[in-house]
């Protein structure tokens, strides 16, 4: 009887919702973590919203109904650290050049992208990949960023960048982790960027101060930091 009571009590306690806002680049590891977390806590439902980190930040601060915020750039965490009661580094991401499989245009580095005969796709300024792209290109010089951004095709998400390269563009500047999505590896190759221009970026997850489910939010953050959570992040290229 006591055992039945405890099971029923657990179901009541965990019959809740956990709301996660995540940059779309981390969609697949977060979905996998969410599924495992739901199994750990029967009755708990993890709701995920994926999109541009900047747009999610605006929605989060306006609606004030988000447990976990996981942007593609730590810049959005540092914007207002007081919003977050607890944060942790969950992984790393790196900006790379992606090209069609086999690299038919023989692209070797950022300098190759200046060639007017090579089309390139970059992220919009309001996306985490767009923020990182400007940072990386600016290290090559302000003039370099202006030349490349003026000729580039602008995409709104990292997913769109890959789609453009697969369909028509010669290259794109994108997060390395995106290439691990679905079957993208069979369509594109990765060209690393010199680390002095493109060092790895920390991926930081935060529990918000207005989390409706504070207890489970903190448990999810702990899970994401755990061996199991980190194994999932590595599996998806982070």
N, C-alpha and C positions, 0 to 999 in steps of 0.2 A: 504493500500500500504506500509506504514511504517513497519507494522508488518511482511509482506511478505519479505521485504528487510532485516529485522533483522534476520529472520529465514535462509534466503539464506546466509547471512554473517556468521552466526554461523556455517553453514555447511561447508563453505569455510575454516574458522578458524580451525575447528576441524577435517577436512579431512586430518588427519595426522597419524603418527605411533608413538607409545610409545614402546620402547624396554626394556624388563625386563629380567635380568639374575638372576635366583634363584636356590639355592640349591634344589635338588630334594625332600628333606624331606618336604619342604613347598609347594610342587606342588599343592595340592588341595585347600588350602586357597588362594593362589595367583591366581589360575585359577578362583575361585569364585569372588575374588575382581576385577579381570580384566573384567569379564563379567558385573559386576555392574557398573564399571567405564565407560565402553563403552556406557552403557545406559544413563549415566549422561551427556556424551559428544557425541551426534550423529555425526557420520562420523569418529570418532577416532577409530583406530585399535590398540589394544594392542597385541604385539608379545612377546611371552614368550619362553625362552630357559632354560631348566632344566638340571642339571647334578651335578657332583662333584664340590664343591665350589672352590677347587684349580685349576681345569681345566678351570672353568668359569673365574676365576681371570686372568689366563694367556691369555685367549682369549680376555677378556675385555681390558686389558692393551695393547695387540698387535693390535687389530682392532680399538680401540678407537671409538666405535660406540655402546654405551650402555647408556640408560637413568637411569635405576635403577639397582643396584646390591644388592642382598639379600642372603648372604651366611649363611650356617648352623652354622658357628662359627664366633664370633666377631674378632677372630684372623686375618681373611682375610681383615677386615675393618681397623684394627690397623696396618696392614703391611705397608701401606702408606696412612695415613689420609689425606694428601694433595690432593689425587685424588678425594675426596668427598667434595662437596660444602655444603651439608646438610645431616645430619644423624639423625636417631631416633630409639629408642627401640620400636619394634613392638610386641614382645612377648617373651616367655621363652620356653626353651626346656630342657629336663632332660634325661640323659642316664639311661636306665633301663635294666634289664635282661628280655628277652622275652623267653617264653617256650611254648611247645605244650599245647593246651587246656586241662585243668585238671591237668597240671604239673605232668605227669606220673613218672618222675625221682625224684620228691620231692625236687627240687632245692630250697634252702632257701636264699642263699646269694652268694656273690662273691667267698667265700671259697668253696662252693659246686662245682664250675667250675674247680677247680684244680684236682678233681677226674678224673683219666685217662679213666674211663668208661663213662664219660659224654662229648659228643662232643659240641664244642662251635664255633660260627661264629663271627668274628669281622670285622670291616671296614678297608679298606686299609689306609695306612698312609697319602695318598693324599686327603682323604675325610674328611669332618667335623666330621663325627661320629668316624672315625679312630683317628683323633687328640684328640677328647674328651676321647675316650677309653684309649689311652695311658696315658693321664693326670690322669684319675680316677684310673687306675690300679697301676700307679706309686706311688700313695698316699698309697697304700697297701705295697709298698716296691718294689725296683728295681727287686729283685729276683722273686717276684710274677708276675710282668709284663712279665719277660723273660719266665717263665714256661708256662704261659697261651698263650702268643703269639706264642711260639714254637709249641704248640699242636693245635692251632686254625686253622679253615678254614677261609681264607681271602676272603671277598666279596668286590666288587668295589663300591657299593651303598647301602644305607639303605634299599632300596626296595629288593635288592638281599639277604640281611641278613634275612629278613622276609621269603622270598621264600625258603631259605635253611632250616629254622626252620620248616616251614610247610611241606616240602618234606622229609627231612631226619635227619637234625641235632637236637640235644636235646635242645640246647639253643643258644641265640645270645645276644650280647651287642649292643643295638640300641637306637635311639631316641624314646621317649615315643610317640610323635606325629604320628609316622609312623603307629602305631597300629590302629589309627583311619581311615586309608585309606580303601576305598572300604568295603570289608567284612572281613578284617583281624581279627576283634575282635571275630569272631566265630571260628577262628582257633588257636589263641594264647592268652596266659595270660601274664600279667605284674607282675614281681617281683621287687619291689622297691629296690634301693641300698641305704645303709646308707648315709644320707646327708653329713656326714663329708668327705665322699669319692666322692660323686656325687651331688654337689649342682646344682641348676638350672643354665642354661647358658642363657645370654641375646641374643635375636635375633635382630640384628641391620640392618636396611635398609639404603642405601645411594644413594643420587643423585650424579652422577658422574660429574666431571668437563668438560667432553667432551660429555655431553648429547646432542643429536641432537634436542631434544624437551624439553628444560629446563623448560618451563612454565608448561607443563603437567606433567613432572616428579615431580616437587615440589607439584603439586596438588594431584598427586597419593600418595606421601609420607604423605601429610596431611590427605588424605582419609584413608590410612592404620592406622593412629594414632587415627582416629575418633571413635566414639561409634560403628558405623556400621562396620568399619574395625576390631575393637577389638572383636566384637561379632563373626565375621567369624573366627578369630584366635582361640578363645575359643572353638568354635564348633568343630574344628579339633585338639583339644588337646594341643594347645599352650598357 
